[in-house]
Amino acid sequence: MSCGKSYVVSGSRPLPRRLARTAIIVLTAAATSLGITSARAGAPQFYTNQSFVEDAIAAPSLPITNPMAMFSYVLSNLPERVKVYPTENYYYFSFTHDHVRYAGNIRLDVVDRDNGKVNFAYYVDLAEWKDQDPITYILLDQRNGVKVEKLEPLIYRISYGTRSVVFELNDLSKVKPPPSVLGADETYIGPVFDESAMRFFLVFNRKLKLFHYVLDETIPIADQLIPIPGSERILIGKRTGFAYYRDDKAERKILIGVFEGNSRVNNYYDGPFDQLPDNFIEGETLREAILAVDPTLAGKIDRYGISPGGQDRYLIAPYRHYRNDDDLMAFERCTTSKRVPAARYYECFVYDEDSGMQRAEIPPPKPKSRARPNTSHKHL
């Protein structure tokens, strides 16, 4: 896409583009059922096929070709205050128009929200069996009659016409990994809150020049983890399909796999590669880590790993897109292989797309740039 900011991998094997997620009401209800809202409900949200059918057969008339009218429609359907959980600051929504589900997002991007700008996008929802439909994207500010005010750190008010909504971004500034979670050669980059409702620590290994998403277990995790047959160390989330390896050397679980089917349909569970800890990256920590991996990017990325013009962003996705348990067993075969030196143990958790192997099982690769278009057109 030439406009806005979204997510895809350019390079040897593209990852599916993610665009938007779920209906506002459904997203709020799902968050409540996961116990991540400020006021716990007495019971989880209840869903019926009746409501699904009646939504599908209705044919509401929406000004779908007019982005400003659609922005007004979205704001008017939000409560006066909303919580933005994902750490790249996307607020997802969906609606039905002419029997077809549309999806979209409002994003308060860390790079331009303090300049009074907000990203807005919507489109026909993506499905694996059809090509992607055109996306409507617009960067809004006072020239469009849209006012973005910073009320407090991580709290913004967006106003258009007579409607105002306060957006509370997810404050994870005090989230730190326990000392036992970090290795001697590792740097903590920041906290990640994925739209799947899973939280991670983004960690960089300075010696081996690689990244890990480490499961944050300082809070109750929003999933049930079960071991796969034949392994005591590989666990899969029953809700998310995220796969983890229980580290032999530290008390932690490293994300090693995301189910490929979820990645293809771009749902909540396609992995945390697009929810970097934007609000909590200290100084040059992330850029220095990226340049340690790929020195050729010097002068070509900002401190968030974004290229000039904002179209591309460095991809951090060391995990594998798996189809079956055997894909995941490759990680255990690597960690127990006599051919893998002990010093390269953590390279077993980085999957190399070109070779189809764990990085520890191949000669150290030459640095290569990995990028994803950094647009707001993310998909569920």
C-alpha positions in Angstrom: 0.0 0.0 0.0 1.2 3.5 -0.8 -0.8 5.3 1.9 -1.1 4.9 5.7 0.6 2.2 7.8 0.1 -1.6 7.9 1.9 -4.9 8.2 3.5 -7.4 5.8 6.9 -8.9 5.3 8.9 -8.0 2.3 11.5 -10.6 1.5 11.8 -14.3 0.9 8.4 -15.3 2.3 5.6 -12.7 2.8 3.5 -12.8 5.9 -0.2 -12.0 5.4 -1.3 -8.4 5.7 -3.2 -7.7 8.8 -5.8 -5.0 8.7 -8.5 -4.9 11.4 -10.1 -6.9 14.0 -13.5 -7.1 15.5 -16.7 -5.2 16.2 -16.4 -2.5 18.9 -19.0 -4.1 21.1 -17.6 -7.6 20.6 -14.0 -6.4 21.3 -15.2 -4.7 24.5 -17.1 -7.8 25.5 -14.1 -10.1 24.8 -11.8 -7.9 26.9 -14.4 -8.0 29.7 -14.6 -11.8 29.5 -10.8 -11.9 29.7 -10.8 -9.9 32.9 -8.8 -7.0 31.4 -11.3 -4.2 31.8 -11.4 -2.0 34.9 -14.7 -3.4 36.1 -15.2 -7.1 36.0 -18.5 -8.4 34.8 -20.3 -11.0 36.8 -20.4 -13.4 33.9 -18.7 -13.7 30.5 -20.3 -12.3 27.4 -22.9 -14.5 25.8 -23.1 -14.9 22.0 -25.9 -16.3 19.8 -26.2 -17.4 16.2 -29.4 -15.4 16.1 -27.6 -12.1 16.5 -25.0 -13.2 13.9 -27.7 -14.1 11.4 -29.8 -10.9 12.0 -26.7 -8.8 11.5 -25.8 -10.6 8.2 -29.3 -10.3 6.7 -29.8 -6.6 7.6 -28.8 -4.1 5.0 -28.0 -0.8 6.7 -27.2 2.1 4.5 -23.8 3.6 5.2 -21.9 6.3 3.3 -19.1 3.8 2.6 -17.4 5.9 -0.1 -17.1 9.0 2.2 -14.3 8.5 4.7 -15.2 11.5 6.7 -18.8 10.4 7.1 -17.5 7.0 8.0 -15.2 8.5 10.6 -18.2 10.3 12.1 -20.1 7.0 12.1 -17.4 5.2 14.0 -16.9 7.9 16.6 -20.7 8.1 17.1 -20.8 4.4 17.9 -18.0 4.5 20.5 -18.5 5.3 24.2 -17.1 8.5 25.6 -14.0 6.7 26.7 -12.3 3.7 25.3 -9.2 1.6 26.1 -6.6 0.8 23.4 -4.8 -2.4 24.5 -2.4 -3.2 21.6 1.0 -1.6 22.1 1.2 -0.2 18.5 -1.9 1.8 19.5 -4.6 0.4 17.2 -8.3 0.5 18.1 -10.1 -2.0 16.0 -13.7 -2.1 14.9 -16.0 -3.7 12.3 -19.4 -3.2 10.9 -21.8 -4.7 8.3 -22.6 -2.8 5.1 -24.8 -4.3 2.3 -24.5 -7.8 3.9 -20.7 -7.7 3.9 -18.5 -7.4 6.9 -16.1 -4.4 6.9 -13.2 -3.9 9.3 -11.0 -1.0 10.2 -9.0 0.8 12.8 -8.2 4.1 14.4 -4.5 4.4 15.2 -2.8 7.0 17.4 0.6 6.4 16.0 3.5 7.2 18.3 5.3 9.2 15.5 2.6 11.7 14.8 -0.2 11.7 17.4 1.4 14.6 19.3 1.3 16.6 16.1 -2.5 16.3 16.1 -2.8 13.4 13.6 -4.7 10.2 13.7 -4.8 7.3 11.2 -8.2 6.0 10.0 -8.8 3.0 7.8 -11.6 0.6 6.7 -12.2 -2.0 4.0 -14.1 -5.2 3.2 -12.8 -7.8 5.6 -10.1 -10.1 4.3 -10.8 -13.8 3.7 -8.4 -16.5 2.5 -10.7 -17.5 -0.5 -10.7 -14.1 -2.2 -8.5 -11.3 -3.2 -8.1 -8.3 -1.0 -10.6 -5.5 -1.7 -9.4 -1.8 -1.9 -8.7 -0.1 1.4 -9.9 3.4 2.3 -7.2 5.1 4.4 -6.8 8.7 5.5 -4.5 10.6 7.8 -6.7 13.0 9.7 -5.9 16.3 11.5 -7.4 19.8 11.9 -7.4 20.3 8.1 -10.2 17.7 8.1 -11.9 19.2 11.1 -10.5 16.5 13.4 -8.9 17.6 16.6 -6.4 15.4 18.5 -5.6 16.6 22.1 -3.1 15.1 24.5 -4.8 15.2 27.9 -2.2 13.3 29.8 0.6 10.9 29.0 -1.0 8.1 26.9 -4.5 9.7 27.1 -5.9 11.5 24.0 -9.2 13.1 23.0 -10.3 12.9 19.4 -13.1 15.3 18.3 -15.0 15.6 15.1 -18.1 17.7 14.8 -20.0 17.5 18.0 -18.6 14.1 19.0 -15.5 13.6 21.2 -14.0 10.3 22.4 -11.2 9.9 24.9 -8.7 7.2 24.0 -6.7 5.7 26.8 -3.6 4.0 25.6 -2.3 1.0 27.5 0.2 2.1 30.1 2.7 -0.6 30.6 5.5 1.7 31.7 6.0 -0.1 34.9 6.1 -3.6 33.4 9.5 -5.2 33.7 10.7 -8.8 33.5 11.9 -10.4 36.7 15.7 -10.6 36.8 15.5 -14.4 36.5 13.9 -14.0 33.1 16.8 -12.2 31.4 20.0 -13.9 30.5 23.4 -12.3 31.0 23.7 -11.4 27.3 20.1 -10.0 26.9 18.6 -6.6 26.8 15.0 -5.8 27.6 13.4 -3.8 24.8 9.9 -3.3 26.2 6.5 -4.8 26.9 4.2 -6.1 24.2 0.5 -6.3 24.5 -0.8 -8.3 21.5 -4.4 -7.9 20.3 -4.8 -11.6 21.2 -4.7 -10.4 24.8 -1.3 -12.0 25.4 1.5 -10.1 27.0 5.2 -10.5 26.1 8.6 -9.2 27.0 10.6 -8.2 23.8 14.1 -9.3 24.5 17.3 -8.9 22.4 20.3 -11.3 22.8 23.4 -9.1 22.2 25.8 -11.9 21.8 23.8 -14.0 19.2 22.1 -10.9 17.7 18.5 -12.2 17.9 15.2 -11.4 19.3 12.7 -13.3 21.5 9.2 -12.8 22.6 9.1 -14.1 26.1 5.7 -14.8 27.7 4.9 -12.4 30.5 3.9 -14.6 33.4 3.9 -11.8 36.0 0.2 -11.7 35.4 -2.3 -14.5 34.9 -2.0 -15.5 31.2 -5.1 -15.3 29.1 -4.8 -18.8 27.8 -4.5 -22.5 28.8 -1.1 -24.0 27.8 -1.0 -27.8 27.1 2.1 -29.8 26.1 2.1 -31.4 22.6 2.4 -35.2 22.4 6.0 -36.3 22.7 7.3 -33.2 24.4 7.3 -31.8 27.9 8.8 -28.5 26.9 6.6 -27.5 23.9 3.3 -26.0 24.9 0.4 -24.7 22.8 -2.3 -22.2 23.9 -5.8 -23.7 23.6 -7.2 -20.3 22.8 -4.5 -18.6 20.7 -2.6 -21.5 19.1 0.6 -19.7 20.2 3.4 -22.2 20.8 6.1 -21.9 23.4 9.3 -23.6 24.4 9.9 -24.0 28.2 13.5 -22.8 28.3 16.1 -25.3 29.7 18.3 -22.5 31.0 15.9 -20.0 32.6 12.4 -20.0 34.1 10.6 -18.6 31.1 8.6 -19.6 28.0 9.8 -18.4 24.6 7.3 -17.9 21.7 8.3 -20.3 19.0 5.2 -20.7 16.8 2.1 -19.1 15.5 -0.5 -21.3 13.7 -0.1 -20.7 10.0 -3.9 -20.7 9.4 -4.3 -17.8 11.8 -1.6 -15.9 10.0 -3.2 -16.5 6.6 -6.6 -15.1 7.7 -5.0 -12.3 9.7 -7.0 -12.8 12.8 -6.1 -11.9 16.4 -3.8 -14.8 16.7 -1.3 -14.1 13.9 1.5 -13.2 16.2 2.9 -10.2 18.0 5.2 -9.0 15.2 3.0 -5.9 14.7 2.6 -4.8 18.3 6.1 -3.6 19.2 6.4 -1.6 22.5 6.3 1.8 20.8 5.3 3.9 23.8 8.0 2.3 26.0 11.1 2.1 23.9 13.9 3.9 25.7 16.2 6.0 23.6 18.1 4.1 20.9 17.7 0.6 22.4 15.6 -0.8 19.6 17.6 0.8 16.7 20.9 -0.3 18.2 19.6 -3.9 18.4 18.4 -3.8 14.8 21.7 -2.4 13.6 23.5 -5.1 15.5 21.6 -7.6 13.4 21.8 -5.7 10.1 24.5 -2.9 10.0 23.5 -2.0 6.4 20.4 -0.2 7.9 22.5 2.5 9.5 21.0 5.9 8.6 18.0 4.2 7.0 15.7 3.7 10.1 14.6 5.8 13.0 14.6 4.7 16.6 11.5 2.6 16.1 13.0 0.7 13.1 10.9 2.7 10.6 12.2 3.8 7.3 12.1 7.4 6.1 8.6 8.3 4.9 7.2 5.7 7.3 6.3 3.1 4.7 8.4 0.2 6.0 9.3 -1.1 9.4 11.9 -3.7 10.4 10.3 -7.1 11.0 10.8 -8.9 14.3 9.2 -12.3 13.9 11.7 -15.0 15.0 8.9 -17.6 15.5 7.7 -20.2 13.0 4.3 -20.3 11.2 3.5 -24.0 11.9 0.9 -26.4 10.6 1.3 -29.4 12.8 3.1 -30.7 15.9 6.0 -32.0 14.0 6.8 -28.5 12.8 7.2 -27.6 16.4 9.2 -30.7 17.4 11.9 -29.3 15.2 12.7 -26.8 18.0 13.3 -29.7 20.5 15.3 -31.6 18.0 17.5 -28.6 17.6 18.0 -28.0 21.3 18.9 -31.6 21.9 21.1 -32.1 18.8 24.7 -32.9 19.3 25.5 -30.9 16.1 24.4 -27.7 17.8 27.0 -26.1 20.0 25.8 -25.1 23.5 26.7 -21.5 22.7 24.1 -21.5 19.9 21.3 -22.9 22.0 19.1 -19.8 21.8 19.5 -19.8 18.0 17.3 -22.8 18.0 14.3 -20.5 18.7 14.8 -18.5 15.6 13.3 -20.0 12.5 15.0 -19.2 9.2 12.5 -18.7 6.4 15.0 -19.2 3.6 16.3 -22.6 4.7 13.2 -23.8 6.5 15.5 -24.7 9.5 16.3 -23.3 13.0 19.1 -20.8 12.7 21.3 -22.9 15.0 21.4 -25.7 12.5 22.8 -23.6 9.6 26.0 -21.5 9.3 25.5 -18.0 10.6 23.6 -16.2 7.9 24.8 -13.0 6.3 22.8 -10.0 7.6 19.8 -9.2 5.5 17.1 -6.6 5.8 13.7 -7.7 7.0 10.9 -5.2 6.6 7.1 -4.9 6.8 5.1 -2.1 5.3 4.2 0.1 8.2 0.6 1.0 7.3 -2.6 1.4 9.3 -4.4 -1.2 7.2 -4.2 -4.1 9.5 -6.6 -7.0 9.2 -8.6 -9.5 11.2 
